[in-house]
């Protein structure tokens, strides 16, 4: 901390600087009230240090030319995160809820997932290790366990059971990571019938049962990093992977149970691609180009997306999502918000209805109990309050039928 500053006071100072940068010299009363509400909750829950830590390494990344994502998940609903530069989406403009991110009624650590370019991620982790001490920063381990089919094959191998026999027994277990021997041995299951009828199958399965669930190998979590106020060896065991990587000997859930600070440093290849594209544009005669200045109402972009031409576009490149783009024919940014929210089990069934209502706004009807229309709501286009929040109940209330 700067000399003479408290954590809460320094956080407020940074937010005041962010207010001027984001909203100018005279921010609205709505912005001021939202900031005071969020800071009160953050201080009440004791989380100013968390925001300062995240702000610090994001600020380092942006100051050193490391591409950082604009924000993902519920943290996008935080004005404090927006003012600190942790996220780059104005939560007030899109009526996003802070309560989905932090809520005094549900005490839990805030969880801000930060996307960095794959090439820059290691530099950010190195910065954090240098700042807080290499003995206080480590990546988090993950552990792969022996699944039901693998347990059968392992048991059969040490019992000298022929491979084709072992393979036949293993395939009596349904595919999928959640399949277990216990479920496969229930009445009327294929494995149960073989188990009761064939002595060799019974011996292999009985040998495999104690193996199921045992840890088979360890690896490094794709994103998780733990930061401690003391040397980590005072809290948990560590191990060294390769020549340099220091990794916890417990998984992410256990790191959190020990009360340690877990951060997600995500490597996103899309950011590397975007950075390369920006470099090409600048080198091609537009040295002042900045991606932040790209307008959100660019008609050519929406025409491209409406054709399903979204290969390489984060969250829009699957075949199903490309079909949805062609059906909805997005023309404004809120259409993309709605598509991301709708494209998941349950709400997905409303995509055709959303598309029809967008083309024929007169088909839309609203019950008297409909929630207040937020600033991002465009009734004539059939956009939905709550779409940015993935509010399934909002869809059920607002979409006819």
N, C-alpha and C positions, 0 to 999 in steps of 0.2 A: 504494500500500500504506500502511496505518497505520504510523506511525513505530515502528521497532523490530521489525516483523513480517516474516518471510520469507513467500514465496508459499505454500509447503507448510504452514507454521505457521498462517497465516491461514485457509487452506482447512480445516484440522483444527478450528480454533476455531469456524468457521461450522457445521461438521458437528456439533460437540458441542452447539451451541445448537439445531440441528435435531433432534438425538436427543431432547432434553428436550421439544421442541414436539410431535414426532410420537409418541414412545413413553412420555413421562412421566419421572419421576425415576429409575426403575429398569429400564432396557431389558434385555432378555434377553441371555444369553450368545451366542445365535445372531446377534442383531443386532450385538452388539459385534464378534464375529469377522468377520462380513461386512464391516463398516465398515473394520476394520483391513486385510483382504485388498484391498478396493477402493483404499484410500488408498495402500497399498504399490505396487500396479500403476500408479496414476496418477502417483505420485512417480517410480517407476522409469522411466516413459516420458516424464517431463518435462512433464506436462500440467496441473499445478495452475493456471497462468495461464489456460488455456482455460476451466476450470470457473469461475474467479473472474470472467472477462469475461462469460460467459453468465449467471452468478448476478446480476451487477450490473445488466444491462439488464432481466432478468426481474423482479428486485426493484423496479426503477424503475417498470416497467409496472404491476405489482400494487399498488404504493404509490400510483399515480396513477389508479386506477380503469380501467385499460386491460385489457379481457378477454384472458386468456392461456389457451391450451389446456392440458389436463392432461398432455400428453406423447404422443409418437407414436414408432414405430420402436423400434430396439434400445435407445435411451437409457432406456426405461421399465424396463430390467433393472438400472439402476444405483441402488443405495441412496444413494450420494453425491448424485446428482441429486434424489432424493426428499427427502433431508434439507435440501438447499439450496432447495427449493421450485421447482426447475426443472421437475420432474414432480410429479404428485399421485397416483400409483398406487404402493402399497406392493409392491415387487418380491418381498419375502419371502412375503407373503400369497398371491401367485399363482405362486410358484416360478419366477420369471423369472431368466434367466441373465445375469450381468454379462459373461461371456466373449463373448457375441454382440455386445456393445457395444465393449469394449476387451479386447485380447488381446496380451500381450507377444510371442507367437509370430507375430503378424501386425501388423507396425509400420505404422500408418496414423493419420492425424489422426482424433480423435473427430469425430462428425458429429451434432450435436443440432439437429434441425429444430424450431423454435419457432413455434407458431401464435399470431398476434395477431388481434384484430378488424381488419377492413379499415379502419375509421375510425381506429383507434389505431396502426396499423403505422407510418405516417409519423412520428408523434410519437416512437416508439421509435428510429427511424433518426436523427431530429433530435437526440435525446438522446445517442446514440453519437457523432455528428459533433461535438457540442459538447464532449463529455468527452475525446475523443482528438485532436480537431483536425480542422477541415474539410478540411485538405490531406492527411489520413491515412485518410479514410473515403470510399468511393465505392460506387455500385451497379455491378453487373456487366453487361456487354453480352452479348447473344446475337446470332447472325448467321444469317440465313436464306439458304440457298443455292439455286441454280437446279437444279430437279429435271429428270428426263429429259423429261417431257411439256412442261414450260415451255421447255426448251431448244429443242425442235422448233418450238414456236410462235414463239419469239423469232427463231430463224433464218429461218423462213418469212416472217415479217413484213418483215424487212429485205431479203429476196430478192424481195419483191412477189409471193409465192405467194398465191393466193386463200385466204381464210379457211377455206372449206369443205374445201379440199384439205389445208391444214395441220392442221385438226381431225381429218380422217380418218387422217392419218399419226400424229398424237399418240395417237389412241385405239388404235393397234396396240401401244402399250406398256401392260403391265398396270398397274392402279391400285395406289396404295400408295406411301408415302415411300421404301421400299427398292428400288423398281423402278429399274433403270439401263438405259442404252442398250446397254452391253456384254452384259448378260444377255438383252436383247430381240433381240440380233443373233446369238444362238447358233442352231445348226441346229434346224430344225423349229419355230422361232418365227414368228409372223405377220409381224413386222417384217422378219425375214430374207428371207422369200419376196418381199415387196414391194421390198426393197432390191436384190435381185438382178434383179428383173424390170423395175423402173421407174427410168429415169435421173433423173427429177425427185426421187423419194423418196431416191435415193442421194445427190444433191447436198445436199438439205436435211439429211439425217442427218449427212453429213460436216461440214457447216457447224455443226451443233448439238453435235457431240462435244466440241470444246474449251470450249464454254460450260457444259456440265454440271458442277456442283459449285462454280462460281464464286459468291462471296458476292453476294447480290442486295440485301439491306438489313440494317440493324442495328436492334436495339430493346433495351429494358431487361429484364433477367431478372426474372421475377415475384417472386423471393425473394432472390437472391444479393446480399450486401453484403461488401465486402472492408475489413478493418481492418489498418492497418500501424503499425509502430513508428517509421517515418520518413515524410517526405512521399512520397506515392505516386509522384510524378514521378521519384524516384530508382530506381524499380523498373520502371515501365511507363508507356505513353502513356495520357493521359486525353482525353476529349472532353466537351463540354457539350451536353446535350440540353435544348432549350427555354430558359427563362430561368434555371433554377437547377440542374437535375440534372447532377451530375458523374458520368460513367460511364467505366469502363475501356474501352480499345480492344482488349482481348483477352477471350476467352470464359472461362467458369468453369474449364474443365480447365487452361487455360494459367495462370490465376491461381494454381491449386494447384501447378502445376509450378514456378512462380517462388518457391514457399515462403511465400506470403502466406496470411493467415488469412481463410478464407471462411466466412461465416455465412449461414444461411438464415432470413430473417425472412418467414414465410409469412402472407399475409392470408387469413383464413378467414371467409367471410360467415356461417357458422353461429354463430360467436361473437357477432356483432352481433345476430342474431335472438334468441339466448339472453339477451343483456344486455337487450334490449328487453322480453322476456317477464318477466324478473326485476323490471324497473322497473314493469311493469303490475301484477304481483302485489303489490309493496310499496305501490303507490299505491291498491290495492283493499282495503286494510285489514289487510295483513300486513307492517308496516314492518320486522320483524325477520327476514324470510325470507332465507335464504342458500342458494344452489344446492348448496353443499358438504354441507348437512345432508339432502339428499334421500336416502332409504334405497335401497339397491340391491336390496331384496326387496319392492318395491312391486308388489302383485298386479295393480292396475289397469293399470300400465304394461306388464307382461308379457301381459296379456289383449289389450291394444291391438296389441302387436307380433305376437302369435300370429295375429291376423286379417290380418296384412300391412299394417296401417295405420301405415306408417313414412315417409310422405312428409316430406321435410325433415330426416330423421334421418341424420346423417353415416354413410356407408358402408352404410346399410341401405335406401336409397330406390330402387335399381334394380329393374326388374321381376323379374329373376332372383332377387335377394336377397329380395324380398317373397314370392316363391313358396317360397323356402327357409324363411323364417320360418313360413309357414303349414304347411309340412311338418314342421318340427322342433317347433313349439309350445313356444318357450322359456319356462321357468318360473323359472330362476335365472340369475344373471349369467354363470356359466361357460358356459351355452348360447350366449350372445352371443359370448363369446371363441372358442368352437369354431366358430361360424358364420363369423366373420371369417377365421379361419385356414383353414377348409375351402373357402371360396368363392374359389377360384383354380384355374387349370388343373392337372389332376392330382388333388389331393385332392377336388375338386368331386364326383367320381364316388362319394365315400363319404357324401355328405349323406343320401341315402335310408337307408343302412345305419345311420348315426348316429341318425336319427329312429326307425327300427324298434327299435334297441337301447335307446333312451331310454324307449320305451313298454313294452318287454318286457326288463327287465334280466337275466332268466334266460337270455336268448340269448347273453349276453356270456361269452366264454371268454378266458383269458389264458395265453400260453405261459409256461413257467418262467423264461424269460429276459426277461420284461417288466420295464421300468425301474421304479425305486422310485416309488410313488405320492406326488406332491407334496401340499402342504396344500390345493391347490385341487381335488384329485381326489375326485369323489363316485361311487363305483363303482355305487351303486344307480341313479344317473341316467344311467349310461353315459358319463360325462365322461372325457376322455382326458388323461393326462399329456402335456405337450408341446403341447397345443392352443394355449396362449397363445404358444408360440414358433413356431407354424406348422411343427412338426416332421413332415414328410411320412413319415419312416420310422416315427415313433411310431404313426401311423394304420395303417400296413401291419402293424405288429406286433400291435396291439391290436384291430383290427376283424376279426371272424371272416370267413374267406374271402379 
